[in-house]
């Protein structure tokens, strides 16, 4: 069991080390593209092209994360399935087994984002590890890592995702939407807190998007307060984590500091995904903290009448917010909560560490790159 969690931890660090540069590209180019925007869309043609480059980085972030988590667990044969199923997790897929939608209706879909990609990558990694132990003939052995293992791993894990996991995910999203509708008529504070928590839970994934679609639906009825709570909460996770790095610098390594700078940029422009690298590295501390912090922000925003007629958030849209002083105050409360809690909660390293990549021989014909923490003190 200790070996299992040790290998899993190293593979997650490997995934983050390859994922981080893509996040940096996405965050910095998005920040640049927002110069001169109205907080909703990029209007300048040149800046629009920069935004398209940022969107390209956004589209490959999750597949890169999944691919290199799987790679860290099982080496080269797991890389291609990781890319493919990371893309699947980050895409909308029609849910099987449901009745055909009525004419004109939207088909039921699922998307699991970074959480689904992580689970798929782990499943791929351990499946491929087992498959590499198979005893096969000498004629088959050369094509195992490049044909047989990638195809079988993608086929098995992919179909389990689509046909087994699909309906439960769709059902959960439907229940969440129903709960939000019920809260909208009962308690403003509870609704704001629920929206804030959903924003942070999967950081751009399906739960986050369910909250976003709920707010957009209310736009047609000219109800803008839920959107105010939503756009206020989107910046809490990345900016709170950036603050945590600033407050507890000695508890974070060089890679974390880079992630903190990127998270700050992304929080300013309302991109919650800036918190994902921290969540991957320290899931059990980061997720609960950012969920609570974002829920606090959402509740305060909803209670104080913060409203937004734009679907995007962060500091960049402050001039477009109704009751913007409370918008900033609610956001600040959540950010400080996240920053302070994680600064205290994160353990002190026993010795200064330096993150480096090392190559570990596996089968003699390939190497696996993993991230190692080398003690320097």
Buried (B, 14 or more C-beta within 10 A) or exposed (E): EEEEEEBBEBBBBBBBBBBBEBBBBBBBBBBBBBEEBBBEEBEEEEBEEBBEBBEEBBBBBBBBBBBBBBBBBBBBBBBBBBBBBBBBBBBEBEBEEEEEEEEEEEEBBBBBBBBBBBBBBBBBBBBBBEBBEEEEEEEEEEEBBEEBBBEBBBEBBBEEBBEEBBBEBBBBBEEBBEBBEEBBEEBBBBBBBBBBBBBBBBBBBBBBBBBBBBBEBBBEEEEBBBBBBBBBBBBBBBBBBBBBBBBBEEBBBEBBBBBBBBBBBBBBBBBBBBBBBBBBBBEEBBBBBBBBBBBBBBBBBBBBBBBBBBBBBBBBBBEBBBBBEBBBBBBBBBBBBBBBBBBEBBEEBEEEBEBEEEEEEBEEEEBBBBBBBEEEE
